[in-house]
Amino acid sequence: MRIRRYTGRDAQEAMLKVKMDLGSEAIILNTRKVRKRGIKGLFSKPVTEILAAVDNNYGSLKKAPQPPKTNTITEEQKKIDLLENRLKQMEAMLERFFSNAQNKNQTKQVEEPETEIDEKDSEESALLYNYYTSESATGESTQVTGDAYSVITKELIDNEIEPIIIDKMIQKIKQTIKEPYNYDEIKDTAEKIIQEILGQPQTIKFRDDGKPTVVILLGPTGVGKTTTIAKIAAEYSLNHEKKVAFITADTYRIAAVEQLKTYAEILNIPVSVIYTPQEIKEAVAEYQDKDLILIDTAGRSHNNKIQFSELKMLVNCTQADEIYLVLSCSIGRIACRDILKNYSFLTDYKLIFTKLDEVLVPGIILNVKCTTGKPLSYVTAGQNVPDDIEVADTANIAKDMFQQKTGIV
């Protein structure tokens, strides 16, 4: 065995000398701080001294031959991997349940919504239990079906899609594909099913009797109704040569009227401001020479019954040809349920989704479509007028559900 002593300004420098001289197999016997000899050493900083050793035969030993790698995976290992995947999914669901429970304790809810959420959570738990105890989750089926279905299910869960929707989708996929061969086949089928559920988008349908088409936009605070109205107006006035007018009832939000007036000035569109529901008919009557009248409304808190009663009165007085419910893609599942419940007084309307660029998962679109059964119309992604609006592309929305997929062996 060779034993040598090395010094350096610090431990890193000394270790570097050890490795360069003796190699990575060197053994450190001792480390200490010492001063250089002589008078200079008294006035200088101490250095690090390392005593290291290495076997005399180091460098002559040959590594034992490694057994050749094989791509064969035993059935036992497959089952272990599958069970680990299941456990991770169950842990993710448990975390969401605990999070929901904490939110309920921190937020005061009226009795009816609490009951509804509890029922939903119970239903979700039952669906998850049924799924994880089903044949595909026990590992009895082939690895392709088990792993592929589990990955599809996880991706749908990650998109915050309602469990009951996921359950029905998986059932339909299994009915459609009797013997799936790989993940891509199941994913393509899932995308087609999502497109079928989302249906064909519908845009504004203009009247054919020469009268203006009256369109009103409703929705919670902060979803971007005013900007969306400006985008629609720009699209029809610039690209379709329609004569457009604005009416705003959003006199509660600071600078809301000024914001719409700014858009109106840029687009050379007239704008009227109303303060009570009774004024809406007079405002509409002023624009009988227009093709399209777009009405902006204030966002209403569902907890404020007085404000919501005013909103209902405005809708009734307007007698709009088309009603659009504007929702943000960034709202959570529970909040979305609450919003839809409070806008349930609407009977015939279309859906607009905003802020698609601000979310990674567009699952809220599928949830709302399944809950309401109402047609999709537009989606917006950005603040630019008029560029950042388009008719909902159901094919792209379906593909976005599976953008972050993981590989399957």
Secondary structure in CASP SS format (residue, H / E / C, confidence):
PFRMAT SS
TARGET T0000
AUTHOR 0000-0000-0000
METHOD secondary structure of the structure
MODEL  1
M C 1.00
R E 1.00
I E 1.00
R E 1.00
R E 1.00
Y E 1.00
T E 1.00
G E 1.00
R C 1.00
D C 1.00
A H 1.00
Q H 1.00
E H 1.00
A H 1.00
M H 1.00
L H 1.00
K H 1.00
V H 1.00
K H 1.00
M H 1.00
D H 1.00
L H 1.00
G C 1.00
S C 1.00
E C 1.00
A C 1.00
I E 1.00
I E 1.00
L E 1.00
N E 1.00
T E 1.00
R E 1.00
K E 1.00
V E 1.00
R C 1.00
K C 1.00
R C 1.00
G C 1.00
I H 1.00
K H 1.00
G H 1.00
L H 1.00
F H 1.00
S C 1.00
K C 1.00
P C 1.00
V E 1.00
T E 1.00
E E 1.00
I E 1.00
L E 1.00
A E 1.00
A E 1.00
V E 1.00
D C 1.00
N C 1.00
N C 1.00
Y C 1.00
G C 1.00
S C 1.00
L C 1.00
K C 1.00
K C 1.00
A C 1.00
P C 1.00
Q C 1.00
P C 1.00
P C 1.00
K C 1.00
T C 1.00
N C 1.00
T C 1.00
I C 1.00
T C 1.00
E H 1.00
E H 1.00
Q H 1.00
K H 1.00
K H 1.00
I H 1.00
D H 1.00
L H 1.00
L H 1.00
E H 1.00
N H 1.00
R H 1.00
L H 1.00
K H 1.00
Q H 1.00
M H 1.00
E H 1.00
A H 1.00
M H 1.00
L H 1.00
E H 1.00
R H 1.00
F H 1.00
F H 1.00
S H 1.00
N H 1.00
A H 1.00
Q H 1.00
N H 1.00
K H 1.00
N H 1.00
Q H 1.00
T C 1.00
K C 1.00
Q C 1.00
V C 1.00
E H 1.00
E H 1.00
P H 1.00
E H 1.00
T H 1.00
E H 1.00
I H 1.00
D H 1.00
E H 1.00
K H 1.00
D H 1.00
S H 1.00
E H 1.00
E H 1.00
S H 1.00
A H 1.00
L H 1.00
L H 1.00
Y H 1.00
N H 1.00
Y H 1.00
Y H 1.00
T C 1.00
S C 1.00
E H 1.00
S H 1.00
A H 1.00
T C 1.00
G C 1.00
E C 1.00
S C 1.00
T C 1.00
Q H 1.00
V H 1.00
T H 1.00
G H 1.00
D H 1.00
A H 1.00
Y H 1.00
S H 1.00
V H 1.00
I H 1.00
T H 1.00
K H 1.00
E H 1.00
L H 1.00
I H 1.00
D H 1.00
N C 1.00
E C 1.00
I C 1.00
E C 1.00
P H 1.00
I H 1.00
I H 1.00
I H 1.00
D H 1.00
K H 1.00
M H 1.00
I H 1.00
Q H 1.00
K H 1.00
I H 1.00
K H 1.00
Q H 1.00
T H 1.00
I C 1.00
K C 1.00
E C 1.00
P C 1.00
Y C 1.00
N C 1.00
Y H 1.00
D H 1.00
E H 1.00
I H 1.00
K H 1.00
D H 1.00
T H 1.00
A H 1.00
E H 1.00
K H 1.00
I H 1.00
I H 1.00
Q H 1.00
E H 1.00
I H 1.00
L H 1.00
G C 1.00
Q C 1.00
P C 1.00
Q C 1.00
T C 1.00
I C 1.00
K C 1.00
F C 1.00
R C 1.00
D C 1.00
D C 1.00
G C 1.00
K C 1.00
P C 1.00
T E 1.00
V E 1.00
V E 1.00
I E 1.00
L E 1.00
L E 1.00
G C 1.00
P C 1.00
T C 1.00
G C 1.00
V C 1.00
G C 1.00
K H 1.00
T H 1.00
T H 1.00
T H 1.00
I H 1.00
A H 1.00
K H 1.00
I H 1.00
A H 1.00
A H 1.00
E H 1.00
Y H 1.00
S H 1.00
L H 1.00
N H 1.00
H C 1.00
E C 1.00
K C 1.00
K C 1.00
V E 1.00
A E 1.00
F E 1.00
I E 1.00
T E 1.00
A C 1.00
D C 1.00
T C 1.00
Y C 1.00
R C 1.00
I C 1.00
A C 1.00
A H 1.00
V H 1.00
E H 1.00
Q H 1.00
L H 1.00
K H 1.00
T H 1.00
Y H 1.00
A H 1.00
E H 1.00
I H 1.00
L H 1.00
N C 1.00
I C 1.00
P C 1.00
V E 1.00
S E 1.00
V E 1.00
I C 1.00
Y C 1.00
T C 1.00
P H 1.00
Q H 1.00
E H 1.00
I H 1.00
K H 1.00
E H 1.00
A H 1.00
V H 1.00
A H 1.00
E C 1.00
Y C 1.00
Q C 1.00
D C 1.00
K C 1.00
D C 1.00
L E 1.00
I E 1.00
L E 1.00
I E 1.00
D E 1.00
T C 1.00
A C 1.00
G C 1.00
R C 1.00
S C 1.00
H C 1.00
N C 1.00
N C 1.00
K H 1.00
I H 1.00
Q H 1.00
F H 1.00
S H 1.00
E H 1.00
L H 1.00
K H 1.00
M H 1.00
L H 1.00
V H 1.00
N H 1.00
C H 1.00
T H 1.00
Q C 1.00
A C 1.00
D C 1.00
E E 1.00
I E 1.00
Y E 1.00
L E 1.00
V E 1.00
L E 1.00
S E 1.00
C C 1.00
S C 1.00
I C 1.00
G C 1.00
R H 1.00
I H 1.00
A H 1.00
C H 1.00
R H 1.00
D H 1.00
I H 1.00
L H 1.00
K H 1.00
N H 1.00
Y C 1.00
S C 1.00
F C 1.00
L C 1.00
T C 1.00
D C 1.00
Y C 1.00
K E 1.00
L E 1.00
I E 1.00
F E 1.00
T E 1.00
K C 1.00
L H 1.00
D H 1.00
E H 1.00
V C 1.00
L C 1.00
V C 1.00
P C 1.00
G H 1.00
I H 1.00
I H 1.00
L H 1.00
N H 1.00
V H 1.00
K H 1.00
C H 1.00
T H 1.00
T H 1.00
G C 1.00
K C 1.00
P C 1.00
L E 1.00
S E 1.00
Y E 1.00
V E 1.00
T E 1.00
A C 1.00
G C 1.00
Q C 1.00
N C 1.00
V C 1.00
P C 1.00
D C 1.00
D C 1.00
I E 1.00
E E 1.00
V E 1.00
A C 1.00
D C 1.00
T H 1.00
A H 1.00
N H 1.00
I H 1.00
A H 1.00
K H 1.00
D H 1.00
M C 1.00
F C 1.00
Q C 1.00
Q C 1.00
K C 1.00
T C 1.00
G C 1.00
I C 1.00
V C 1.00
END
